[in-house]
Amino acid sequence: MNAPHDWIRIALGPLPGLDWSVLRAEDHFLYRRIADSDRAVLAVGRREAVAAPLFNEDGCALGWFFGALRYEWKDVLFHRHGVDADHCAWWVPRFVVEWRSDAVSLHVPPGDEAMARAWVQRAFTGHEATAVPSAPLEWHKHCPRERYIASVRHLLAHIQRGDIYEVNYCTARSTVAGGFDPFAAFGTLLQRTAAPFAAFFRQGQQFALCASPERFLAFDGRRVTGQPMKGTRPRHTDARLDRKAAEELASDAKERSENIMALDVMRHDLSRIAASRSVRVEELCAVRSYPRVHQMTSTVSAVLRDGVTPMDVLRATFPMASMTGAPKLRAMQLIEEAEDGPRGLFSGSLGFFAPDGTGDFNVVIRTLLFDADAGRLSLTTGSAITALCDPEAEYEECEVKARSVIDALCDA
């Protein structure tokens, strides 16, 4: 593996839009958007798989490392079942394209500059294909409304007994999509959702088209920031109704309690690796608006203790509090009992560590998973179940989240 000083940065300046279809020739890639820092990165190809990223004492990665963390990594972290590699994949890319505002840069190991520049010439054409489905897709819900409501009532019984305070319960839907083009579809999804922590991932014939509004963790040297998200309202075309929906979300006692419980779990997780008295709540229950939904988000930060690496932070906090519950371990046990099968990449994370000490990992939600061999699309959505919840309203919240993705692709 190349040492960090071996990577060469080539400033390219402003370029026309990326043609996503150029990625058809790549069996492995990961694009990640980080909107609040006006940044995006694209890992092209896989130079080598690694067991885990390496860091120096300042928390800077010794090279570029990209990772795909499946929800079932929890079984290794909590129960020591299996090995990390089954659910926690890390790799060094052939090269990295990075956007910072309007400027584009290449990060390339020495000797590959000509190859990477040639790729850029093919990729940045200004042509961005959009998905035009030939017919609406017919989605099959794996959990009908009646069974969903029965499952929520079962979970509520555990809450009433005091076993848990909150649990994230999810259900899936799927469809066979002949002729589905993930490259054009992702361009459309990104454009129409403006998802701040979007991702586009390919591993062989498996794709993830992720329009995530939620960050899991951001790293900047020895500082780490988490942003649990709980609380959703649909957007309205009528400005008055839209403003009212955002105001209702901001003042909703149930939504605030869900958000604060997830925040408390993340605070506890971070305290395991943080320097003394460094865990701080930066923002509490802030409402942020995206093209199709309003979301409630809180922000917590911490400084890493001496000897703790960013990888230790991932191990201490995964799976994210917003996708599990409180207490986390018991909530995950009940999730396994209630849901139909493993979550896989859904409610896991896609992200990276860079040599400049930064890193960013999202929460894989609002995500289409596409199996190209089977021509099959799947979409999973969920919500937080608490003592104050109404099962019918929780079902409708899952529908709102699903429609925010499906409608963005014109498959209503």
C-alpha positions, 0 to 999 in steps of 0.5 A: 500500500502507498504511504500517505506522502506518495499520493499526489494531488492534482488540482483540476479547477472547475469542471462540467458536470460528471457523467455518471454513466462513465462508472459503468466500466467500474466494478467498485466505486463509492461516491459520497456527498458532504453538503454542509462542507460543500464537498464530495468525494468519489473513490474509483476502483479498488487498488486493494482490500484492507482489514481496517484503516491506519492512522497516525497519532494526530488522527490522520489516515495513512492514505485514502480509505473507503468503507461500507459497514453493514448493520450486521457488523453489530454481531461482531461488535456486541456478540463476537459472532463472525469476523469484521470482514463479513460485514465491514469492508475497507479498501484503498481506491485506484484514485479519488476525485474530490469536489471542494465548492466548484474546484475539482482535484484528483488524488492519485498514487505516483505513476497513475496520473495519466490514467486518472487524467484520461478517466477525468476527460471521459467523465466530466462531459457536462452530460448528466443522464436522467432516469425515465422509467417506461412504466411505474414500478409495482412495489410489493410490501413485505409487511402489510399494514395489519401486520405492521400495526400488530408488530408495533403493538407488540413492541409497545408492550415491551416499552410499557413493561420497561424493557426499552424506551425506544426502538427503531422498527423497519419494513421493506418493499421490493420490485422487479425492475427490468431495464433499470439503469442505476447510473441514470437513476442516481443522477435523478435521485441526487438532483431531486432530493438534494440529499446532504449525505448522499452516496452511490456505491457499487460492489460487483452487481450490487448497487446502493443509491442512497439519498440520505439526509442523515450523518452518522459521524464526521471526523476532523483530526481528534474531533468527532461529531455525530448528528442523530436524526429523528422526526419527519414531516412531508413538505407541501407546495403551499408555503403556509402549510409547509411552514406549519408542518415545520413548526409542528415538527419543532414543537411535537413532544413525541418527536422531540423525545425520540430525538433526545433519546437517540441523542442521549445514546450517542452521547453515552457511546461517545463518552466511552472514547472521549477526553474528559468533559469534552462531550458537548451538545452543539444543537438540540432538535433543530428542524432542517428542510429538504426538497421532500421532507422536514427532518429534526436533527441534533448535533453532539461533538467530542474530542478523542482521548489519547490513544483512541483512533477514529476506528475505535470511535466507529466500533464504540458507536455502531450501529447508530443510535437513531437506527436502534433504540434505547437501551441499544442492546435490548432494542437490537434484540427486539429488532431481530425478533420483529423484523423479517430478516437481516438489514444488510447495508440498510441502516449501516454506513458508507464513508471514508477517511482522508489523509488530511484528518477528515472523514465522513460516514452517513446513515444508509437510509432513503436508499434503493438497493439494486441487485443487477443480476436479479433485476431487483430493487428493494427499499426499506423504511422505518420509524422510532417506536416510543410510548407516545406513538400511534401505530397508524401514524408510524405506518404513515411515516414509513410511507412518507419516507418511501415515497420521498425516494420513489416519487423522486424517480417518477415511479409514483 
